[in-house]
């Protein structure tokens, strides 16, 4: 593959994201991205200072499609926050292996900062203030990140559920019963069912 004469940040991010999608987060390195681009590792340092900067470009690429505009007023605030969460999930879930990077780089990502600003505004309109608002936002981000990783690494229809279903029912009656119901719950129902439980608790 011929070496590009120049690279944009979007090209770098797209290439690095392709490496993560294919090889997982552990497969991301300056060397692996340089190889994908057909250039030397040292040549890649002309465009980014280190892997940390490269990771930041990747996450901003993932989040660039998230619409931070608050939904129109006139519907319950919980429904409006659900719309915001759905937007974030749709973008992040397309690249589940990159999800941990959204946590480590969240403080400097314009996409996530704009999304967070809008959600905080919706929480404020709902009368959730001060420390409770901080905890509510952190909880929402934590829920999205955690739920996507669970879906990616251990779905309810996966081997883990099968193993739990085979536990001794006399010792784990509730776990085995839950495992019998779990395979019938798809990812969409699991995610938004859990989100509904969380949102019901806000503002009480």
N, C-alpha and C positions, 0 to 999 in steps of 0.2 A: 504494500500500500504506500503510495507516495506521501512524503511528508507535506502537510499543509504549509503554505507560505505564511498564513496568519490564522489565528483562531479567535473567535468571539467567546465571551463568557458563556453564552448559551450553548455553543458547540461543546465546550468543555463540560458543562453541566450535563448535557444530554448524553455524552459519551460515558461520563462517570456513572450516571444513573443506569445506563445500559449494562455496565459491569456489575453494579449492585443487583439489578434485577436478575442477571444470569448467574452470578457467583456468590451472592449474598454480601453482607456488609464486610465480612472478613476478607472478601476478595478485592476490596477497594484499596488501592495503593497508588502512589505516584507512578510506580513502575508499570502496573497493570493498565492504567489509563493511557500512559505514554505509548505502550505497546499497541493498544487499541487504535490509537491515532497514527501509528506508523512513524513514531519519532522517538528520540532518546529520552531517557528520564530527565537528564539535565536540560534538555530542550523544553520540557514541560515547565520547568522552574522559571522560564521567561514569562509565563502567563499567570502562575499562582505561586505564592510564597512557600506553601506547604500543604499537607493533606488537610489540615484544619480549614484552610481557605477553600479548598476544593469541596469539602463537605458542606460548607456554607452555601456554595453555589448550587450544589445538588438539592439541598432542602428548599432554597428559594425557587428553584425550577419546579419542584413538586408543588409548592404552595402558590405558585404564580397564577394558577387557574381558580383559586378560591375567591369567590365574590364576597368582599367585606361589607357590602351595602346592607344595612338592616332592612328586613322585610317591612312592607308598608304597615302602618298602624291600622288598627281596627280589628285585629285578631288577638286572642289571649297571649300574654307575654311568653308563656311556656311554649306555645306553638311557634312563635317567632324565633325563640332560641333553638328549637328543634330544627328549624330550617337552616340556621347558621351552622349547627353541628352536622347536619347532613352534607352541607357544602364541604366542610372540612374533611369529613369522612370520605366522601367521594374522591377527593383529590389524593389524600394520603393513602387510602386503601388500595389505590392502583399500583403502589410501590411499597408493599408491606415491609420488605427487608430494610428500607430506608427509614422506617418509623422512629427508631431510637435517635436518629440525628435531629428530629424535630424537637427533642427535649434538650439535647446538649447545645443546640444553636438557636433556641427560641428567643433569646434576648436581642438578637441583632437581625432578625428576619422581618423585613417590611410586610410581607404577606401575612404572617402570623400576628404581628403587632397590630395591623389594621383590623384583622378579624377580632382580636382580643378587645380592642377599643370599642368596636361595635357591640360586642357581647356585654361588656361592662356597662355600656349605655342602656341596653335593654334591662339589665339587672337593676340599674339605678331607677329606671322608670317603674319597675315592679316594687320599688320600696326597699330593695336589699342594699344596705349601705355598709360602709366601714369595713371592718375585718370580715364580716360575713360575705361581702361581695368578693373580697380577695379569695377567700376559701372556695366560694362557688365557682369562680373562674378556674382556679387551679384544679378543682374537682372535675370540671367539664373537660379540660385538656387531658387530665390524667385518665379519665374514663375513655376518651377517644383513643388515646395511645395504647392503653392497656387492652381494650376490647379488640382492636385491630390485631395486636400481637397474639392474643388468645385465639382469634379466628384463624390467623395464619399458621400458628404453631400447634394448635390443638383444638380442632373444631369439635363441636358436640357430637358429630357423627364419626369421630376418629377412634383410634386404637385406645386412647386413654379412657374414653367412656366405656368401651368394651371391657377393659380391665377392671374398672370400678364395678360394673354390673356383675362380675364374677367374684366379688368379695363375699365373705361369709355374711349372709343376711342377718344373722343373730347378733353380730358385732357391729355391723354398719347398716342398720335398717333404712335410714334416711338416704344415705349415699347410694345404696343399691336401687332404691326406689327412684331417686333422681336420675340415675343412669338409664333406667328403663324408659323414662319420658324424654330424655335429652335428644336422642337421634331424630325425633320428629320436629325439632325446633331448628328452622333454617337460620342462616347468619343474619338476615335482615330482621327477623322477629327477635332474635337474641339481642342484637344491638339496640334496637329502638325500644324493646321491652325494658331493658336495663336502664336506658336513658329516661324513660317515663317514670320509673321508680325514683331515680335521682331527682328529677325535676319536681315531682310531687312533694319532695321534702324541702325544697327551697321556698323560703318565704313563710313557712309555718312558724 
